[in-house]
């Protein structure tokens, strides 16, 4: 009988994990839910050795593929086409083989009597919990086409937010990479040539030149050690970040960082309000919505804050009170949510906050990029220019001696 590794959240809110023997994943999930566990993640233990040639693995399903599928599916459902026929048409025209195979399996499951949401839930790498829960709400409420259109709009806005963050990181990462390569080439290949030439000339070298030559000699001698050490540090950091305490500490430092911190906070607020607003407007209970929002927060501090909010609501408190107490969300957000809660327009208020913070993220990314451009240029110019000047100082000295 196969063994399954499981991880889930208990009734008390504690994260637990273990191993269970069962015939299928569904049996493990049913057993865990019977004991009151939620947010269940199950993986089957490996069955021996596998071998795959690089580049021949399954093609990844991109977010834009899911958006296009969702839009087309909503249009077909709205036009009155049966669910199975929609899946048949969309799977046949799907170019991505991985996505096509998944849609065909979804179609088979629906034909076998499964609900559309349950069939989608069997492909968590393509359709996340948010997607599955919203589809389930749409099926129960008979508004699947409306829900799918909301989902597509939500995913598109989430994609835009990710692109903004990635765009802000591309420029500094590119400049720093070029700087490292240029300085490395100069130190390893150019400086030793100059050092050999100065040694032949003899005489006392200027201080800056001595420092640069010493650094070059160190780099040439220990280059392999430095590279190995770099990869070792990266590996240790990844392992540490994989632990709960490591992720908590790193996420806390990131959230409180001078320049990046405010941006991360704005992104977290935008993501929280957009996701929760979409779920509430689609008929998903707020407790289920907060559970999913917490899992997709992307920051351990924000995740913990949302779970605390969920716990407080289960004890009879309003959503605004624990939000204010956690200290993660800005006062304006808490006040607007309190107004939305009092007027019964929580979903509308959450979406308005999300729109506002989307614009805030856009402005923050633009300001950060504009500020970093001159700083990076000055840094690159100073480093490369400093190396060049240090190497030419002895040449100027020799030229002055010969001229005198």
C-alpha positions as CSV (number, residue, x, y, z in Angstrom):
1,X,0.0,0.0,0.0
2,X,1.4,3.4,-1.0
3,X,2.5,6.0,1.7
4,X,1.4,9.6,1.6
5,X,3.2,12.6,3.2
6,X,0.6,15.0,4.5
7,X,0.6,18.5,5.9
8,X,-2.5,20.2,7.3
9,X,-3.8,22.8,9.9
10,X,-5.5,21.4,13.0
11,X,-8.7,22.9,14.6
12,X,-6.5,24.9,17.0
13,X,-4.7,26.4,14.0
14,X,-1.4,24.6,14.4
15,X,0.5,23.3,11.3
16,X,1.0,19.5,11.5
17,X,2.5,16.9,9.2
18,X,2.8,13.1,9.0
19,X,2.8,10.0,6.9
20,X,-0.3,7.8,6.2
21,X,-0.8,4.6,4.3
22,X,-3.8,4.5,2.0
23,X,-4.9,3.4,-1.5
24,X,-5.4,6.9,-2.9
25,X,-4.9,10.6,-2.0
26,X,-8.6,11.0,-1.6
27,X,-8.8,8.5,1.2
28,X,-6.0,10.3,3.1
29,X,-7.8,13.7,2.6
30,X,-11.1,12.2,3.7
31,X,-9.5,10.7,6.8
32,X,-7.8,14.0,7.8
33,X,-10.9,16.1,7.3
34,X,-12.8,13.6,9.4
35,X,-10.4,14.5,12.3
36,X,-11.0,18.2,11.7
37,X,-7.9,19.1,9.7
38,X,-8.1,21.9,7.0
39,X,-5.7,23.2,4.3
40,X,-4.6,19.7,3.5
41,X,-1.6,19.1,1.3
42,X,-0.8,15.5,0.3
43,X,2.1,14.1,-1.7
44,X,2.8,10.4,-2.4
45,X,6.2,9.2,-1.4
46,X,8.6,8.4,-4.3
47,X,8.5,5.0,-6.0
48,X,12.2,4.3,-6.7
49,X,14.4,6.1,-9.2
50,X,13.2,8.1,-12.2
51,X,15.1,9.5,-15.1
52,X,14.2,12.5,-17.3
53,X,16.3,14.1,-20.0
54,X,16.8,17.8,-19.5
55,X,14.3,19.9,-21.5
56,X,12.0,17.0,-22.1
57,X,9.8,17.4,-19.0
58,X,6.2,18.5,-19.1
59,X,5.6,22.0,-20.4
60,X,4.6,24.5,-17.7
61,X,1.1,26.0,-17.9
62,X,1.5,29.8,-17.9
63,X,-0.9,32.1,-16.1
64,X,-1.9,33.7,-19.4
65,X,-3.1,30.2,-20.6
66,X,-5.4,29.9,-17.6
67,X,-6.7,33.5,-18.2
68,X,-7.5,32.8,-21.9
69,X,-9.2,29.5,-21.0
70,X,-11.2,31.1,-18.2
71,X,-12.4,34.0,-20.5
72,X,-13.4,31.6,-23.3
73,X,-15.1,29.2,-20.9
74,X,-17.2,32.0,-19.4
75,X,-18.3,33.1,-22.9
76,X,-19.3,29.5,-23.9
77,X,-21.2,28.9,-20.6
78,X,-23.0,32.3,-21.0
79,X,-24.0,31.2,-24.6
80,X,-25.7,28.1,-23.2
81,X,-23.2,25.4,-24.2
82,X,-23.1,22.3,-22.0
83,X,-20.1,22.1,-19.6
84,X,-18.7,18.9,-21.1
85,X,-18.9,20.4,-24.7
86,X,-17.1,23.5,-23.5
87,X,-14.3,21.4,-22.1
88,X,-14.1,19.3,-25.3
89,X,-13.9,22.4,-27.5
90,X,-11.3,24.2,-25.4
91,X,-9.1,21.1,-24.8
92,X,-9.1,20.4,-28.6
93,X,-7.8,23.9,-29.4
94,X,-5.2,24.0,-26.6
95,X,-1.6,24.2,-27.8
96,X,0.0,23.5,-24.5
97,X,0.2,19.7,-24.2
98,X,0.2,19.7,-20.4
99,X,-2.8,22.0,-20.2
100,X,-4.6,19.9,-22.9
101,X,-4.1,16.7,-20.9
102,X,-5.3,18.3,-17.7
103,X,-8.5,19.6,-19.4
104,X,-9.2,16.2,-20.9
105,X,-8.9,14.7,-17.5
106,X,-11.2,17.3,-16.1
107,X,-13.7,16.5,-18.8
108,X,-13.5,12.8,-18.0
109,X,-14.1,13.4,-14.3
110,X,-17.1,15.6,-15.0
111,X,-18.5,13.0,-17.3
112,X,-18.0,10.4,-14.5
113,X,-20.2,12.5,-12.1
114,X,-17.7,14.8,-10.4
115,X,-18.5,18.5,-10.0
116,X,-16.5,20.9,-12.1
117,X,-14.8,22.3,-9.0
118,X,-13.8,18.9,-7.7
119,X,-12.4,18.0,-11.2
120,X,-10.3,21.2,-11.3
121,X,-9.1,20.5,-7.7
122,X,-7.3,17.4,-8.9
123,X,-4.9,19.7,-10.8
124,X,-3.6,22.1,-8.0
125,X,-0.5,23.1,-10.1
126,X,-2.8,24.7,-12.7
127,X,-5.9,25.6,-10.7
128,X,-5.2,26.8,-7.2
129,X,-7.5,26.8,-4.1
130,X,-8.8,30.2,-4.9
131,X,-9.8,29.2,-8.4
132,X,-11.5,25.9,-7.3
133,X,-13.4,27.6,-4.4
134,X,-14.8,30.3,-6.6
135,X,-15.8,27.8,-9.2
136,X,-17.6,25.8,-6.5
137,X,-19.4,28.9,-5.4
138,X,-20.4,29.6,-9.0
139,X,-21.8,26.1,-9.4
140,X,-23.8,26.3,-6.2
141,X,-25.2,29.7,-7.0
142,X,-25.8,29.1,-10.7
143,X,-23.6,32.0,-11.8
144,X,-20.6,30.1,-13.1
145,X,-20.2,32.4,-16.1
146,X,-20.1,35.5,-13.8
147,X,-17.6,33.9,-11.5
148,X,-15.3,32.9,-14.3
149,X,-15.3,36.4,-15.6
150,X,-14.4,37.7,-12.1
151,X,-11.7,35.1,-11.9
152,X,-10.2,36.1,-15.2
153,X,-10.2,39.8,-14.2
154,X,-8.6,38.9,-10.8
155,X,-5.9,36.8,-12.4
156,X,-5.1,39.5,-15.0
157,X,-4.7,42.1,-12.2
158,X,-2.5,39.7,-10.2
159,X,-0.4,39.2,-13.3
160,X,-0.1,43.0,-13.8
161,X,1.0,43.3,-10.1
162,X,3.7,40.6,-10.5
163,X,5.0,42.2,-13.7
164,X,5.4,45.6,-11.9
165,X,7.5,44.0,-9.2
166,X,9.6,42.0,-11.7
167,X,10.0,45.1,-13.8
168,X,11.4,47.0,-10.8
169,X,13.9,44.2,-10.1
170,X,15.1,43.6,-13.7
171,X,17.0,46.9,-14.1
172,X,19.1,46.8,-10.8
173,X,19.7,43.1,-11.2
174,X,21.0,43.6,-14.8
175,X,23.2,46.5,-13.9
176,X,24.7,44.7,-10.8
177,X,25.3,41.6,-12.9
178,X,27.1,43.6,-15.6
179,X,29.1,45.3,-12.9
180,X,30.2,42.0,-11.3
181,X,31.2,40.6,-14.7
182,X,33.1,43.7,-15.8
183,X,34.9,44.1,-12.5
184,X,35.7,40.3,-12.4
185,X,37.2,40.4,-15.9
186,X,39.3,43.5,-15.1
187,X,40.5,42.0,-11.8
188,X,41.3,38.5,-13.2
189,X,42.7,39.3,-16.6
190,X,43.6,43.0,-17.0
191,X,45.1,43.8,-13.6
192,X,47.7,41.0,-13.6
193,X,49.0,42.2,-17.0
194,X,49.5,45.7,-15.5
195,X,51.1,44.3,-12.4
196,X,53.6,42.3,-14.4
197,X,54.5,45.5,-16.4
198,X,54.9,47.6,-13.3
199,X,57.1,44.9,-11.8
200,X,59.4,45.1,-14.8
201,X,59.6,48.9,-14.5
202,X,60.5,48.7,-10.8
203,X,60.0,51.5,-8.3
204,X,57.5,52.3,-5.6
205,X,53.8,52.0,-6.6
206,X,51.1,54.4,-5.4
207,X,48.9,53.2,-2.5
208,X,45.7,52.7,-4.6
209,X,47.5,50.6,-7.2
210,X,49.0,48.4,-4.4
211,X,45.5,47.8,-3.0
212,X,44.0,46.9,-6.4
213,X,46.9,44.5,-7.3
214,X,46.6,42.8,-3.9
215,X,42.8,42.3,-4.4
216,X,43.5,41.0,-7.9
217,X,46.1,38.5,-6.6
218,X,43.6,37.4,-3.9
219,X,40.8,37.0,-6.4
220,X,43.0,35.0,-8.9
221,X,44.3,32.7,-6.2
222,X,41.0,32.0,-4.5
223,X,38.5,32.4,-7.4
224,X,37.3,28.8,-7.2
225,X,37.0,29.0,-3.4
226,X,35.0,32.3,-3.7
227,X,32.6,30.8,-6.3
228,X,32.1,27.6,-4.2
229,X,31.6,29.7,-1.1
230,X,29.0,31.8,-2.9
231,X,27.0,28.8,-4.0
232,X,27.3,27.3,-0.5
233,X,25.9,30.5,1.1
234,X,23.0,30.5,-1.4
235,X,22.3,26.8,-0.6
236,X,22.4,27.4,3.2
237,X,20.1,30.4,2.8
238,X,17.6,28.4,0.8
239,X,17.6,25.6,3.4
240,X,17.2,28.1,6.2
241,X,14.4,29.9,4.4
242,X,12.6,26.6,3.9
243,X,12.2,26.3,7.7
244,X,9.4,28.1,9.4
245,X,11.6,30.2,11.7
246,X,13.9,31.2,8.8
247,X,11.0,32.2,6.6
248,X,9.5,34.2,9.4
249,X,12.8,36.1,10.1
250,X,13.6,36.8,6.5
251,X,10.0,38.0,5.7
252,X,10.0,40.2,8.8
253,X,13.3,41.8,7.8
254,X,12.0,42.3,4.2
255,X,8.8,43.9,5.5
256,X,10.7,46.3,7.6
257,X,13.5,47.1,5.1
258,X,14.0,50.8,4.4
259,X,13.3,51.0,0.6
260,X,11.8,47.6,-0.3
261,X,9.7,47.2,2.9
262,X,7.0,49.8,2.1
263,X,6.7,48.3,-1.4
264,X,6.2,44.8,-0.1
265,X,3.6,46.0,2.4
266,X,1.7,47.8,-0.4
267,X,1.8,44.6,-2.6
268,X,0.6,42.5,0.4
269,X,-2.3,44.9,1.0
270,X,-3.3,44.9,-2.7
271,X,-3.2,41.1,-2.9
272,X,-5.1,40.6,0.4
273,X,-7.9,43.0,-0.5
274,X,-8.2,41.9,-4.1
275,X,-8.3,38.2,-3.3
276,X,-10.7,38.6,-0.3
277,X,-12.9,41.0,-2.2
278,X,-13.2,38.7,-5.2
279,X,-14.1,35.7,-2.9
280,X,-16.7,37.6,-0.8
281,X,-18.4,39.0,-3.9
282,X,-18.5,35.5,-5.4
283,X,-20.3,34.1,-2.3
284,X,-17.4,32.3,-0.6
285,X,-17.8,32.4,3.3
286,X,-15.4,34.9,4.9
287,X,-13.8,32.2,7.0
288,X,-13.0,30.1,4.0
289,X,-11.9,33.2,2.1
290,X,-9.4,34.2,4.9
291,X,-8.0,30.7,5.0
292,X,-7.2,30.8,1.3
293,X,-6.0,34.4,1.4
294,X,-3.6,33.5,4.2
295,X,-2.1,30.6,2.3
296,X,-1.5,32.8,-0.8
297,X,-0.2,35.8,1.1
298,X,3.5,35.2,0.1
299,X,4.8,36.6,3.4
300,X,4.9,34.7,6.7
301,X,4.2,37.9,8.8
302,X,1.1,38.8,6.7
303,X,0.0,35.1,6.7
304,X,0.2,35.0,10.5
305,X,-1.7,38.3,10.8
306,X,-4.5,37.0,8.5
307,X,-4.8,33.7,10.5
308,X,-5.0,35.8,13.7
309,X,-7.8,37.8,12.1
310,X,-9.6,34.6,11.2
311,X,-9.3,33.3,14.7
312,X,-10.6,36.6,16.1
313,X,-13.6,36.5,13.8
314,X,-14.4,32.9,14.9
315,X,-14.6,34.3,18.5
316,X,-17.2,36.9,17.5
317,X,-15.1,40.0,16.8
318,X,-15.4,42.2,13.7
319,X,-12.8,42.0,11.0
320,X,-11.5,45.5,11.5
321,X,-10.5,45.0,15.2
322,X,-7.9,42.2,14.7
323,X,-6.7,43.9,11.5
324,X,-5.9,47.0,13.5
325,X,-4.3,45.0,16.3
326,X,-1.9,43.0,14.1
327,X,-0.1,46.2,13.0
328,X,0.6,44.9,9.4
329,X,-2.2,46.8,7.6
330,X,-2.2,50.7,7.4
331,X,-4.8,52.6,9.4
332,X,-6.6,53.8,6.2
333,X,-7.1,50.2,5.1
334,X,-8.5,49.2,8.5
335,X,-10.9,52.2,8.6
336,X,-12.2,51.6,5.1
337,X,-12.8,47.9,5.9
338,X,-14.6,48.9,9.1
339,X,-16.9,51.2,7.0
340,X,-17.5,48.4,4.4
341,X,-18.3,46.0,7.2
342,X,-20.8,48.4,8.8
343,X,-22.5,49.2,5.5
344,X,-22.6,45.6,4.3
345,X,-20.5,46.5,1.2
346,X,-17.3,44.7,2.2
347,X,-16.6,43.3,-1.2
348,X,-16.9,46.7,-2.9
349,X,-14.8,48.4,-0.3
350,X,-12.1,45.7,-0.6
351,X,-11.9,46.1,-4.4
352,X,-11.7,49.9,-4.1
353,X,-8.7,49.5,-1.6
354,X,-7.1,47.0,-4.0
355,X,-7.5,49.5,-7.0
356,X,-6.0,52.2,-4.9
357,X,-3.0,50.1,-3.8
358,X,-2.4,48.8,-7.3
359,X,-1.9,52.5,-8.3
360,X,0.3,52.9,-5.2
361,X,2.5,50.0,-6.2
362,X,2.8,51.4,-9.7
363,X,3.9,54.8,-8.3
364,X,6.3,53.2,-5.8
365,X,7.9,51.0,-8.5
366,X,8.3,54.0,-10.7
367,X,9.8,56.1,-7.9
368,X,12.2,53.3,-6.8
369,X,13.4,52.7,-10.4
370,X,13.9,56.5,-11.0
371,X,15.9,56.7,-7.7
372,X,18.0,53.6,-8.4
373,X,19.1,54.4,-11.9
374,X,21.4,57.3,-11.1
375,X,22.7,55.5,-7.9
376,X,23.6,52.4,-9.9
377,X,25.3,54.4,-12.6
378,X,27.3,56.3,-10.0
379,X,28.2,53.0,-8.3
380,X,29.3,51.3,-11.6
381,X,31.2,54.4,-12.7
382,X,33.0,54.8,-9.3
383,X,34.1,51.1,-9.2
384,X,35.2,50.8,-12.8
385,X,36.6,54.3,-12.9
386,X,38.5,53.8,-9.6
387,X,40.1,50.6,-11.0
388,X,41.2,52.4,-14.2
389,X,42.6,55.4,-12.3
390,X,44.5,53.1,-9.8
391,X,46.1,51.3,-12.8
392,X,47.1,54.5,-14.6
393,X,48.6,56.3,-11.6
394,X,52.0,54.5,-12.0
395,X,52.0,55.3,-15.7
396,X,51.4,59.0,-15.0
397,X,54.3,58.8,-12.4
398,X,56.6,57.2,-14.9
399,X,55.7,59.7,-17.6
400,X,56.3,62.5,-15.2
401,X,59.7,61.1,-14.3
402,X,60.8,60.7,-17.9
403,X,59.5,64.2,-18.8
404,X,61.5,65.7,-15.8
